[in-house]
């Protein structure tokens, strides 16, 4: 057997040892590989685009952007672990040099070991990714309400992209390690471990001031988050946030050291002195790493919270945007919709339809009330003295039609029955208001500011009630609001525009809305109206998503909107999950690799009189504090997203409390965290306490 084969055997043997010692790291590589393959496959998912009826690359663009973050963090993990393993094996590499091996030869051995380790994680991760891809597609198609059949298959393009990203991370890490191998010598390698354990405790009194300063810094940043309205402010905010995190760990480590030096009362309770000293030494040695991990946890929590908010919106509020199967708008008040009706009937059977008009009395008193009373507008349309700025309202018209929008009671009840709502009755001299549900609380007093006259225009009507069921109020049945009046009152008003609603017997085919739009364009070539631009100004005050399209086909519109929202949700979940796994992996590997060093320290505790149960409690408390520190800080910082959640719930009308998304996101995060913590605790306890329990048996 030649030297080359012996070299390969040695590398393979070392790889098996690394596989055993750094199992958590290998499992994370497998998980990241599976996630990369599953999510990268969506970039090539042409069937999904065809099912949705869109040709845009929105999802592919966001996934590629997310993949950039994943590759960056994976490269950081691989580089960190390679450097970490190098430092832990410094004594071994020093012996290799003593035996006559050259630096380049040792580097090739280390390179081959990591190549074997990477392949050992990549191959099973790839098979898991193929299965995960089918699960992900099933969930994705289910969210979009599209039928999907599970079919396990291999995709060459996805495999190529995943392999290049994965191999690229290892190549970059090895390139960085190569420079360190060139500079190493026997003396530095043998002394490396002792140098790594040395902790500088100079200037601790000055450094401990960084702890309260960082806390104040973080509190001030919480107030800034709602004012981030441009990229410059966002960039400055992120820089200050990262700086505050690093200062926090520098200050916390110094504060604990100073507390021990002052002989605070807590250090004499139980094993607190041992635990505090362990914790302070670890923070001092890992300040930058702990800061980086906290930043990753923070980004993961924020991303998951926002993804849950989007998911809640697309499953509840978005569905309420389009309650009718098909709804068509036309500015021509003489429109009969016969051609559109025939087109729809050719595509899908029709169960029921109703054509009607939206009316106006030529006034804008309701518009003025909405502009001056809703939280959305604040004081935008108010003068300094608190009175409505009528000139500005009539010039801008950013949400509502030029005039107030009314509907006949008979048309209103016909539409309510079509949607399965109870009919509404109005007594003589009464009217009703139909609002979007999110505006009901703000507009409870709308009747106090309106004066709507009866059919003879001599007496004011009285408000009979306010209704807020989903009613297509993004421009079709008014924007945000609709005034319901008796038919006799509507008879004195002028028809504003024409509407047609259709209830289908089946699901609308993809592309129906485009066919209706093409028909509308064809008609506009032969007919023009003074109200041609009317619809674009009547969409309402929704800032997040507005379903303001003239030819609204529910199934087509919701599929496209859900596709857009899912395109934003998936990358956030993808990046968040990888960030959490990578960060917790670093925490776990740090503790498990130090278990041999801690074994001696816990052996001393055993000899001092602690029994097995007490040693286990000390181990648990040590790991718990170590794991809890970055988590608590990340949760506190990421709770800034609660301000965003509150605004999101306000502008979208979600019924859920705004804090529930952060709680759910934190719960998912802690679930993954708990798995890694349990694995670390079991491994650490076995490595540290195994010999102690043997002593007890003897």
ABEGO torsion letter per residue (X at the ends): XBAAAAAAAAAAAAAAAAAAAAAAAAAAAAAAAAAAAAAAAAAABAAAAAAAGBABAAAAAAAAAAAAAAAAAAAAAAAAAAAAAAAAAAAAAAAAAAAGBBAAAAAAAAAAAAAAAAAAAAAAAAAAAAAAAAAAAAAAAAAAGBBBBBBBBBBAAAAAAAAAAAAAAAAAAAAAAAAAAAABBAAAAAAAAAAAABBBABGAAAAAAAAAAAAAAAAAAAAAAAABABAAAAAAAAAAAAAAAAAAAAAAAAAAAAAAAAGBAAAABEAAAAAAAAAAAAAAAAAAAAAAAAAAAAAAAAAAAAAAAAAAAAAAAAAAABABABBBBBABAABAGAAAAAAAAAABBBABBBBBBBBBAGBAAAAAAAAAABAAAEAAABBAAGBBBAAAAAAAGAABBABBBBBBAAAAAAAAAAAGBBBBBBBBGBBBBBBBAAAAAAAAAAAAABBBBBAAGABBBBBAEBBABBAGAAGABEBGBBBBBBAAAAAABBBABBBBBBBBABBBBBGAAAAAAAAAAAAAAABBBAAAAAAAAAAEABAABBABBABBBAAAAAAAAAAAAAAAAAAAAAAAAAAAAAAAAAAAAAAAAAAAAAAAAAAAAAAAGBBAAAAAAAAAAAAAAAAAAAAAAAAAAAAAAAAAAAAAAAAAGBABBAAAAAAAAAAAAAAAAAAAAAAAAAAAAAAAAAAAAAAAAX
